[in-house]
Amino acid sequence: MTTTSPAPAVAGKGLKLGAIGLLSSIVIGVASTAPGYSLAAVLGGISAEVGDKAPIIMLIAFVPILFISYAYKSLNAETPDCGTNFTWTAKVFGPHAGWLSGWALIMADIIVMASLAEIAALYTYSLFGIEASDGAVVALGIVWIIGMTFIAWRGIELSARTQYFLLAAELAILAIFSVVALWQVYAGTAGDQAITPSLSWFNPVGLSFSALSAGFLLAVFIYWGWDSAVAANEETTDPHVNPGRAAVLSTVVLVLTYVVVTVAAQAFAGVGTEGIGLANPEHTDDVLGVTGEAAMGSWGVKLLIIAVLTSAAASTQTTILPTARGTLAMAAYKALPATFGRMNPRFQTPSVSTWAMGIVSAVFYGGLYFISTAAMYDLILSIGLLIAFYYGLTGFTSAWRFRSEIGTGVKPALQKVILPLLGGLILFAAMIRTGIDLLDPENSETTILGIGGAFVLGVGSMLLGVVFMIVWNVMAPAFFRGETLRSDTVVTETGEFVGTDEAAS
């Protein structure tokens, strides 16, 4: 019988404890997904893949997301650490799996910032009727990134207050659009392209597995982001409970929003490949703008421009929050250089991590301008692979961590083990199927070395992470040896980390 010494204590990270409540946490979770932006950027692609089955795809994609939200809820209740998936996976499956899980989140956030910044810039110019060059769009997009980084750096409370306004405007405008579009469909004034909503839209029969997987992973992308609510767990009141509740409630708000808007847009515009049809490749990256103008006229399209603009701006800022806190946690456990753990004593935010996220995202976005201006759709596809990886891995983490509770009752068995496991399996299956399909350059907008650009971006970013992990393992092996984070590491109410004595035979 040998005794394992307790894990060394790690100093508190310096975040502002109890700064936000349950409602603010929900707002951050929903705003981070950017409903308006997500629908504008992805709904056309989903329609092109699955035709009039987009509503059922929205529901199908919600199922594993709900299952994974229960994994976050359960893991957070035990360990409310701002490193979330990184910390939990490292404790359960070891430091290398945890590091790669954290890296996947970082890369997904950096990549999506390019798309968010582009949308924010384009819609800013559109709001004022300005025809901007590609260079002007990139320049303004970078300004948006820096501006939202500044707000995130100024503190979680200012971030939450900003989100209240942006999210309220966004959801209100989407609701107005849905009502107006459906009213015209049923009144017979929507045009020849309109189709009356049908229950067949909610029947997946007839879809090929490839189409289902591709549409599914695109839909998973638009649900992504609610875990930002959990990343702010150490700054939330009742950190063991409220962040998990916010995660689950955020997904419910999202599915209601997405299904209603999808049905309204599809009913009004149809799913044709011409005119305002949702599957028309000429406006695949902005179906709401085209549909909104047809449904509500010039005043209506201005409202939708504002909705998508506020959505992209809000998500730009809330995307920075979880990444900065994730790298802060990784630095606290020595999985990244200590400089990422530097805090601003006045605002109690991770200064280096926050600004590093903003600057790297701006550089990445600017670099894309010189490489390819047609890569935005590929970015979204590649992000889907990364999301499926770390969400799925978190589901497996919950199932394995709480496997001993399978016989303690139906509720804990479902919420902690069975549903997270199913969610992980579904996401990994979709990731593998879509990854295989994306090898074919015909399924991407760009081609790199004869391979689809989306595959290269998604898989290539993870391989880059493996290289960085190996290098950091050589330079600073403490984390990878299990010296700073292991299964017996627990979080105290003050945000400090301590170890517990554990006997091992």
Number of C-alpha atoms within 10 A of each C-alpha: 6 8 10 13 11 15 20 14 16 18 13 13 23 20 24 20 18 14 17 21 18 19 14 22 30 28 23 35 33 31 35 31 28 33 28 28 29 25 24 24 26 23 30 27 27 28 26 22 22 25 21 28 24 30 26 21 26 26 17 18 23 22 18 25 28 23 26 31 30 25 34 31 27 25 27 24 19 14 21 32 29 29 29 27 31 29 28 30 30 24 21 19 17 19 24 21 18 28 23 23 28 27 26 26 23 21 22 24 23 24 23 21 29 26 22 30 28 24 24 30 25 23 24 20 17 18 16 9 10 11 11 13 10 12 12 14 22 23 17 18 27 26 15 23 26 20 16 22 23 17 18 29 26 18 20 25 17 13 21 25 14 16 26 16 13 22 24 14 17 26 18 12 20 22 15 15 24 21 14 17 28 24 16 18 22 15 9 13 13 20 14 11 17 24 19 14 16 11 8 12 17 16 15 17 9 9 14 12 12 16 16 22 26 26 28 27 27 27 26 25 22 26 25 24 24 28 31 30 31 33 26 30 31 28 25 25 17 18 24 22 18 23 34 28 21 28 28 24 17 27 25 15 13 22 21 12 18 24 17 16 26 20 23 27 26 31 24 33 28 26 26 19 17 14 16 24 26 32 27 19 16 15 22 23 22 22 25 31 22 19 28 27 18 18 26 18 11 11 11 20 22 20 23 27 28 22 27 32 27 26 28 32 28 30 32 31 29 30 31 30 29 26 28 29 28 27 30 31 24 26 21 25 26 22 27 21 16 15 14 24 25 19 20 16 12 9 18 19 26 29 23 20 25 25 19 18 24 29 17 14 24 24 13 16 25 17 13 16 15 9 9 11 10 13 19 22 19 23 23 24 25 30 30 28 29 26 26 28 23 26 29 28 27 29 34 25 28 28 27 16 20 18 15 11 16 17 9 9 9 11 12 16 19 17 24 28 27 23 24 33 25 19 27 29 18 18 29 20 15 25 23 15 16 26 23 12 18 23 18 16 18 13 19 22 16 20 19 12 8 10 17 22 27 31 28 21 23 26 16 14 19 21 14 12 20 16 11 15 19 14 12 18 17 11 10 15 15 16 24 24 14 17 15 21 30 24 19 15 21 20 18 13 12 13 21 15 22 18 19 14 12 12 10 8 6
